[in-house]
Amino acid sequence: MASWRPAIRETDPLRAALLDYLRARAARVFLEASAGVQPLGRATTVTSDGQQLVIDLTVAPERAATVANRAALIFAVAGHAANREAGYQVQGRIVLDRKTLAFLSIEVSVEFLGPPSSQY
């Protein structure tokens, strides 16, 4: 049995906000059980370092699989996030247990797109 250890480093505030957004909003889509790309809606949140972050992501069913001996559904995550300093492209994956509808894993990768346009 593994023993608990404290975190070695603090979680990236951007990534933490994205994971919170997905945990809070993705369950609604899974309960609707509709096929195709589903928008999770735009949200403005405050990250742990005090910055405002606008998030707009979608999820789409990808495939059924077996993960850790559990029947699972895998969803692709895509979209964008932005704060005052930069815009980001977000890609990720959600693995959902078919029987319990519990998250088995949530992963996000963030790509820096550049500073916001100064023309607005």
ZICOR-V330314 format. One record per backbone hydrogen bond with DSSP energy under -0.5 kcal/mol. CO is the residue of the C=O (numbers start at 0). NH is the residue of the N-H. If there is no record, write none. Layout:
BEGIN
CO;NH + CO;NH
END
This chain:
BEGIN
11;15 + 12;16 + 13;17 + 14;18 + 15;19 + 16;20 + 17;21 + 18;22 + 19;23 + 20;24 + 21;25 + 24;27 + 24;28 + 25;28 + 25;29 + 26;30 + 27;31 + 28;32 + 28;33 + 37;58 + 40;56 + 42;44 + 42;54 + 44;46 + 44;52 + 46;49 + 50;46 + 52;44 + 52;54 + 53;81 + 54;42 + 55;79 + 56;39 + 57;77 + 58;37 + 59;75 + 62;73 + 64;66 + 64;71 + 66;69 + 69;66 + 70;97 + 71;64 + 72;95 + 73;61 + 73;62 + 74;93 + 75;59 + 76;91 + 77;57 + 78;89 + 79;55 + 80;87 + 81;53 + 85;82 + 86;112 + 86;113 + 87;80 + 88;110 + 89;78 + 90;108 + 91;76 + 92;106 + 93;74 + 93;95 + 94;103 + 94;104 + 95;72 + 96;100 + 101;96 + 104;94 + 106;92 + 108;90 + 110;88 + 113;86 + 116;119
END
